[in-house]
Amino acid sequence: MPDTIIERILARAAGVTDARPGQIVTCDVDMTVVIDVQFAQDRLADVRAVHDPDKVAVVLDHAVPAPTPRDAAHGSKARAFVAKHGIDRFYDVGWHGIVHQVIAEQGLVLPGTVVCCTDSHTCAGGALNSAARGLGPLEILQMLCTGRTWYRVPPTIRYELTGTKPAHINGKDIFLAISGRYGDATDHALEFGGPGLASLPLSDRRTIATQGAEIGADFTLFPFDAITEEFLAEVAPGASCTPANPDPDAVYADVRTIDLATIEPMVALPGTVINNAVPLGGLDRTRIDQAFIGSCANGQLADLEVAARVVQGRRVAPGVRLIVTPASQQVYLEAVKRGYVATLVEAGAVVTNSTCGACFGYHMGVLAPGEVCVTSSTRNFRGRMGSTEAQVYMASPATVAASALVGYIAAPDQQAEAAA
């Protein structure tokens, strides 16, 4: 029978001929990833043996370097865990970054594989043609011990991309256009394809795949193509994998066509992205206190590049804090080499350590009551980035950088007009 991408991957991982929507399959897991905050769970100390240490990675990302004694204890537990179980893929302070960025750039997410982690944005791996999903701590514990987990095969919504993405449009704009128009996708897989994919670089694909969690999707998947192949040749040369592309006659719950050429800069209003995103041109002038660029969705090198380009030769508006958090140490280093960090700092930005940080409202940019933030991070619900009395708008890195320069939410072209 014809398969969607997720049906093909799950059937292969389960060792069955077909995996149809609604069917429960038990799958071998190719990579199980544990993050620092999971070491708050004492159960990990009780693990007697890891099923296969070569299929496990441990990444410190949410609170590194440790901002509190409690977080420092989690780091100590992580170091003891990898030493006990002989886990070589350990990304400690200095080699760390946001987990989804780290495992991608280390070649641990391969086409056709099953990847699991406790973080809900593990779906970022779908940009690389992987069935990647965030699961709970107990499921991760089970995988560590058995190497297996189960899934209910989801129905798939297909997004057929046409046209060419305008240069000033980011994957965040594309996702917000989808979430604003179509809303919730709970218990579904999202699959992207079509001729428009050729204009979508991997950085934009990773942004879209990461954000799938915000509309309730189980998986967000892109096909394997020349863009995927080029990236993998760099990070995992010679790696063995079996890409999973859909059959032309695959059956979908819905097929939706998106003309990339028509996408405008978008912004999600505070609270949610579901049916709550609008074209930026229709937004009233909204004053901001903070502008944040970072997270697993938009802390990539391409995001720092566009932010530096927008602010170059200008200064952040008085009363506004521009905070930029690279998604990994590797991204940070390359941004330093290319001069992006210097440009951002000269404009008045603070470039922080590579961590989840402000995105989940823990450190490196927490909001106070009454403050307004425009962010390129992953979530905008009340209390996400600090006070429950703060407001969080979501937009692309270009929009966030432009907004920081004028003190209100604005697109880069509006920012240029304000400077004239």
C-alpha positions as CSV (number, residue, x, y, z in Angstrom):
1,M,0.0,0.0,0.0
2,P,1.2,3.6,-0.6
3,D,2.8,5.4,2.4
4,T,3.1,8.8,3.7
5,I,6.5,9.7,5.2
6,I,5.6,8.9,8.8
7,E,3.8,5.6,7.8
8,R,7.0,4.5,6.0
9,I,9.3,5.3,8.8
10,L,7.2,3.8,11.6
11,A,6.5,0.6,9.6
12,R,10.3,0.1,9.0
13,A,11.1,0.8,12.7
14,A,8.4,-1.7,13.8
15,G,9.4,-4.3,11.3
16,V,6.0,-4.5,9.7
17,T,4.8,-4.2,6.2
18,D,2.3,-1.4,6.7
19,A,1.6,1.1,9.4
20,R,-1.9,2.7,9.0
21,P,-3.5,5.6,10.9
22,G,-4.9,4.4,14.2
23,Q,-2.6,1.3,14.3
24,I,-0.3,0.9,17.4
25,V,3.2,-0.1,16.5
26,T,6.2,-0.9,18.7
27,C,9.3,0.6,17.2
28,D,13.1,0.4,17.6
29,V,14.5,3.8,18.6
30,D,17.6,4.9,16.7
31,M,18.6,7.7,19.1
32,T,17.3,8.5,22.6
33,V,18.4,11.9,23.9
34,V,18.4,12.9,27.6
35,I,18.7,16.6,28.6
36,D,19.8,18.2,31.8
37,V,16.3,18.9,33.3
38,Q,15.5,15.2,33.1
39,F,18.1,14.6,35.8
40,A,15.7,16.2,38.3
41,Q,14.1,12.7,38.0
42,D,15.8,10.4,40.5
43,R,14.7,7.4,38.5
44,L,17.6,7.8,36.1
45,A,20.0,6.9,38.9
46,D,18.1,3.5,39.2
47,V,18.9,2.5,35.6
48,R,21.1,-0.7,35.9
49,A,22.0,-0.9,32.3
50,V,21.4,1.1,29.1
51,H,20.2,-1.0,26.2
52,D,22.7,0.4,23.7
53,P,25.0,3.3,24.8
54,D,25.7,4.0,21.1
55,K,22.1,5.0,20.6
56,V,22.0,7.4,23.5
57,A,23.1,11.1,23.7
58,V,23.1,13.4,26.8
59,V,22.9,17.1,26.2
60,L,23.0,19.9,28.8
61,D,20.9,22.7,27.4
62,H,18.2,24.2,29.5
63,A,20.2,25.7,32.3
64,V,23.9,25.9,31.4
65,P,26.2,26.9,32.8
66,A,24.2,26.2,35.9
67,P,22.4,29.3,37.3
68,T,21.4,27.7,40.6
69,P,22.8,25.0,42.9
70,R,19.8,22.7,41.9
71,D,20.8,23.0,38.2
72,A,24.4,22.3,39.1
73,A,23.3,19.1,40.8
74,H,21.5,18.0,37.6
75,G,24.8,18.5,35.7
76,S,26.6,16.4,38.3
77,K,24.0,13.6,37.9
78,A,24.4,13.7,34.1
79,R,28.1,13.3,34.3
80,A,27.8,10.4,36.7
81,F,25.2,8.8,34.4
82,V,27.3,8.9,31.3
83,A,30.3,7.6,33.1
84,K,28.3,4.7,34.6
85,H,26.9,3.6,31.3
86,G,29.7,4.3,28.9
87,I,27.9,6.9,26.9
88,D,30.3,8.7,24.6
89,R,27.8,11.2,23.1
90,F,27.8,13.7,26.0
91,Y,27.7,17.4,25.4
92,D,28.8,19.1,28.6
93,V,29.4,22.8,29.3
94,G,31.6,24.1,26.6
95,W,30.4,21.6,24.0
96,H,26.7,22.3,24.7
97,G,23.8,24.0,23.1
98,I,20.1,23.6,22.6
99,V,19.5,19.9,22.2
100,H,17.8,19.9,18.8
101,Q,20.5,22.1,17.3
102,V,23.3,20.0,18.8
103,I,22.0,16.6,17.7
104,A,21.4,17.9,14.2
105,E,24.9,19.4,13.8
106,Q,26.5,16.3,15.3
107,G,24.9,14.1,12.7
108,L,22.8,12.2,15.2
109,V,19.5,12.8,13.3
110,L,19.4,10.8,10.1
111,P,16.8,10.3,7.5
112,G,14.4,7.5,8.1
113,T,15.2,7.1,11.7
114,V,13.3,7.3,15.0
115,V,14.6,10.0,17.4
116,C,13.1,10.6,20.9
117,C,13.8,13.2,23.7
118,T,11.8,14.6,26.6
119,D,11.7,18.1,25.0
120,S,8.6,18.8,23.1
121,H,10.4,20.5,20.2
122,T,12.2,17.3,19.3
123,C,10.0,17.4,16.1
124,A,12.8,19.7,14.8
125,G,14.4,16.6,13.6
126,G,11.7,16.1,11.0
127,A,13.4,18.7,8.8
128,L,16.0,16.0,8.3
129,N,13.4,13.4,7.3
130,S,13.4,11.8,10.8
131,A,10.4,10.6,12.9
132,A,11.5,12.8,15.8
133,R,9.1,13.4,18.7
134,G,9.2,14.6,22.3
135,L,8.0,12.1,24.8
136,G,7.6,12.0,28.6
137,P,10.3,11.1,31.1
138,L,8.9,7.6,31.8
139,E,8.9,6.8,28.1
140,I,12.5,7.9,27.8
141,L,13.4,5.7,30.8
142,Q,11.7,2.8,29.0
143,M,13.7,3.5,25.8
144,L,17.0,3.7,27.7
145,C,16.4,0.2,29.2
146,T,14.7,-1.5,26.2
147,G,15.6,0.5,23.1
148,R,12.0,0.5,22.0
149,T,8.8,2.5,22.3
150,W,5.3,2.5,20.8
151,Y,3.3,4.9,18.7
152,R,-0.3,5.2,17.5
153,V,0.2,5.9,13.8
154,P,-1.2,9.4,13.1
155,P,-3.1,10.5,10.0
156,T,-1.1,13.0,7.9
157,I,-1.9,16.5,6.7
158,R,0.1,17.3,3.6
159,Y,1.3,20.9,2.8
160,E,2.0,21.2,-0.9
161,L,4.4,24.1,-1.2
162,T,4.4,26.1,-4.5
163,G,6.0,29.2,-5.7
164,T,9.3,30.7,-4.5
165,K,9.9,32.0,-1.0
166,P,10.8,35.7,-1.0
167,A,14.3,36.4,0.4
168,H,12.9,38.4,3.3
169,I,10.6,35.7,4.5
170,N,11.7,33.2,7.2
171,G,10.4,29.8,8.1
172,K,8.7,31.5,11.1
173,D,6.5,33.6,8.8
174,I,5.5,30.4,6.9
175,F,4.6,28.6,10.0
176,L,2.6,31.5,11.4
177,A,0.8,31.8,8.1
178,I,-0.2,28.1,8.5
179,S,-1.1,28.3,12.2
180,G,-3.1,31.4,11.7
181,R,-5.0,30.0,8.7
182,Y,-5.5,26.4,9.7
183,G,-5.1,26.3,13.4
184,D,-4.9,23.1,15.5
185,A,-3.4,19.8,14.1
186,T,-3.5,17.7,17.3
187,D,-2.8,14.0,16.8
188,H,-1.7,14.4,13.2
189,A,1.6,14.3,11.4
190,L,2.4,17.2,9.1
191,E,4.2,16.5,5.9
192,F,5.7,19.1,3.6
193,G,6.5,18.7,-0.1
194,G,5.9,20.2,-3.5
195,P,8.1,22.3,-5.9
196,G,8.3,25.2,-3.5
197,L,10.6,23.2,-1.3
198,A,13.5,24.0,-3.6
199,S,13.5,27.6,-2.3
200,L,13.3,26.6,1.4
201,P,16.8,26.2,3.0
202,L,17.3,23.8,5.8
203,S,17.3,26.6,8.4
204,D,13.7,27.5,7.4
205,R,12.7,23.8,7.3
206,R,14.1,23.4,10.9
207,T,12.1,26.4,12.1
208,I,8.9,25.0,10.6
209,A,9.5,21.5,11.9
210,T,10.3,22.8,15.4
211,Q,7.1,24.9,15.6
212,G,4.9,21.9,14.7
213,A,4.6,21.1,18.4
214,E,2.8,24.5,18.9
215,I,-0.2,23.3,16.9
216,G,-0.3,19.9,18.5
217,A,1.3,17.8,15.7
218,D,2.8,14.5,16.6
219,F,5.5,14.8,13.9
220,T,6.5,17.4,11.3
221,L,8.3,15.8,8.4
222,F,10.2,17.0,5.3
223,P,11.3,14.7,2.5
224,F,14.8,13.8,1.7
225,D,16.2,15.9,-1.2
226,A,19.4,17.5,-2.4
227,I,19.2,20.1,0.4
228,T,19.1,17.4,3.1
229,E,21.8,15.4,1.3
230,E,24.1,18.4,1.2
231,F,23.7,19.1,5.0
232,L,24.3,15.4,5.9
233,A,27.4,15.2,3.7
234,E,28.8,17.9,6.0
235,V,27.8,16.7,9.4
236,A,27.6,12.9,8.9
237,P,29.7,12.0,5.9
238,G,29.4,8.3,5.1
239,A,26.6,7.7,7.5
240,S,24.3,4.8,6.7
241,C,20.6,5.7,6.5
242,T,17.4,4.9,4.6
243,P,15.5,8.0,3.6
244,A,11.7,7.8,3.6
245,N,9.9,9.8,0.9
246,P,6.1,9.5,0.4
247,D,4.5,7.6,-2.4
248,P,2.8,9.8,-5.1
249,D,-0.6,8.1,-4.3
250,A,-0.3,8.3,-0.5
251,V,-3.5,8.9,1.3
252,Y,-3.8,12.1,3.4
253,A,-6.3,13.4,6.0
254,D,-6.1,16.7,4.1
255,V,-3.9,18.3,1.4
256,R,-3.4,22.1,1.6
257,T,-1.6,24.2,-0.9
258,I,0.7,27.1,0.2
259,D,2.0,29.5,-2.3
260,L,5.3,30.7,-0.8
261,A,5.4,33.8,-3.0
262,T,2.3,35.2,-1.2
263,I,3.7,34.8,2.4
264,E,4.0,38.1,4.2
265,P,5.9,38.9,7.4
266,M,3.7,37.5,10.2
267,V,3.3,38.0,13.9
268,A,1.5,35.9,16.5
269,L,-0.5,37.8,19.1
270,P,0.0,36.9,22.8
271,G,-1.4,33.7,24.1
272,T,-1.1,31.1,21.3
273,V,-0.2,30.7,17.7
274,I,-3.3,28.7,16.9
275,N,-5.7,30.9,14.8
276,N,-3.9,33.9,16.4
277,A,-1.3,35.1,13.8
278,V,-1.8,38.0,11.5
279,P,0.2,39.8,8.8
280,L,2.5,42.3,10.4
281,G,1.2,45.1,8.1
282,G,-2.2,44.9,9.8
283,L,-0.8,45.2,13.4
284,D,-1.3,48.5,15.3
285,R,2.0,50.0,16.5
286,T,2.9,47.9,19.5
287,R,5.5,49.2,21.9
288,I,8.1,46.7,23.2
289,D,10.5,46.4,26.1
290,Q,12.4,43.4,24.9
291,A,13.3,41.7,21.6
292,F,14.6,38.2,21.8
293,I,16.3,36.1,19.0
294,G,17.1,32.5,19.9
295,S,15.7,29.1,20.8
296,C,15.8,25.8,18.8
297,A,13.5,27.4,16.3
298,N,15.5,30.6,15.5
299,G,18.9,30.6,17.1
300,Q,20.6,29.2,14.0
301,L,23.5,30.8,12.2
302,A,21.2,32.0,9.4
303,D,19.0,33.7,12.0
304,L,22.0,35.5,13.6
305,E,23.1,36.5,10.1
306,V,19.9,38.2,9.2
307,A,19.7,39.9,12.6
308,A,23.2,41.3,12.2
309,R,22.3,42.5,8.7
310,V,19.2,44.3,9.9
311,V,20.9,46.1,12.8
312,Q,24.3,46.9,11.1
313,G,25.3,50.5,11.5
314,R,22.4,51.3,13.8
315,R,21.5,51.3,17.5
316,V,18.9,49.5,19.5
317,A,16.1,52.0,20.6
318,P,16.4,53.5,24.1
319,G,14.4,51.5,26.6
320,V,14.6,48.3,24.5
321,R,16.7,45.2,25.4
322,L,17.8,43.1,22.4
323,I,18.9,39.7,23.6
324,V,20.4,37.2,21.1
325,T,21.1,33.6,22.1
326,P,22.9,31.3,19.7
327,A,21.5,27.8,19.5
328,S,24.8,26.1,20.2
329,Q,28.5,26.7,20.9
330,Q,29.2,25.8,17.3
331,V,26.7,28.4,16.0
332,Y,28.2,31.0,18.5
333,L,31.8,30.3,17.3
334,E,30.9,30.6,13.6
335,A,28.9,33.8,14.3
336,V,32.0,35.2,16.0
337,K,34.2,34.3,13.1
338,R,31.8,35.9,10.6
339,G,31.5,39.1,12.6
340,Y,27.8,38.7,13.4
341,V,28.4,38.9,17.1
342,A,30.5,42.1,16.9
343,T,27.8,43.7,14.7
344,L,25.1,42.8,17.2
345,V,27.0,44.0,20.2
346,E,27.9,47.3,18.5
347,A,24.2,47.8,17.9
348,G,23.5,47.4,21.7
349,A,22.5,43.8,21.8
350,V,23.4,41.3,24.5
351,V,24.7,38.0,23.0
352,T,24.3,35.3,25.6
353,N,25.6,31.8,26.2
354,S,24.1,29.0,24.1
355,T,21.1,27.8,26.2
356,C,17.3,27.5,26.2
357,G,17.4,30.4,28.7
358,A,14.8,33.1,28.0
359,C,12.7,31.0,25.8
360,F,11.3,29.0,28.7
361,G,11.4,31.9,31.1
362,Y,14.2,30.6,33.3
363,H,17.3,32.9,32.8
364,M,19.1,35.1,30.3
365,G,16.2,37.5,29.7
366,V,13.1,36.9,32.0
367,L,10.3,39.3,31.6
368,A,8.9,41.6,34.4
369,P,5.2,42.3,35.0
370,G,3.7,44.6,32.4
371,E,6.5,44.2,29.9
372,V,6.0,43.4,26.2
373,C,8.4,41.2,24.3
374,V,8.6,40.3,20.6
375,T,10.4,37.0,20.2
376,S,11.6,34.5,17.6
377,S,11.5,31.7,20.1
378,T,9.0,28.8,20.2
379,R,6.1,29.8,22.4
380,N,4.1,32.9,23.4
381,F,1.6,31.7,26.0
382,R,1.1,33.7,29.2
383,G,4.0,33.2,31.6
384,R,6.2,31.5,29.1
385,M,9.1,34.0,29.3
386,G,8.6,35.2,32.8
387,S,5.8,37.1,34.5
388,T,2.3,36.0,33.8
389,E,1.5,39.7,33.5
390,A,3.9,40.1,30.5
391,Q,2.9,39.9,26.9
392,V,4.8,37.9,24.3
393,Y,4.4,38.4,20.5
394,M,6.1,36.0,18.1
395,A,7.8,36.9,14.8
396,S,10.8,36.2,12.6
397,P,14.4,37.1,13.6
398,A,14.3,39.9,10.9
399,T,11.1,41.4,12.4
400,V,12.5,41.1,16.0
401,A,15.7,42.8,15.0
402,A,13.9,45.6,13.2
403,S,11.5,46.1,16.1
404,A,14.4,46.5,18.5
405,L,15.7,49.4,16.5
406,V,12.5,51.4,16.5
407,G,11.0,50.4,19.8
408,Y,7.8,48.8,18.4
409,I,6.9,45.8,16.4
410,A,7.9,46.5,12.8
411,A,9.1,44.8,9.7
412,P,12.6,45.6,8.3
413,D,11.1,47.8,5.6
414,Q,9.1,49.8,8.2
415,Q,12.3,50.1,10.3
416,A,14.1,51.6,7.3
417,E,11.3,54.1,6.7
418,A,11.4,55.1,10.4
419,A,15.1,55.9,10.1
420,A,14.7,58.0,6.9
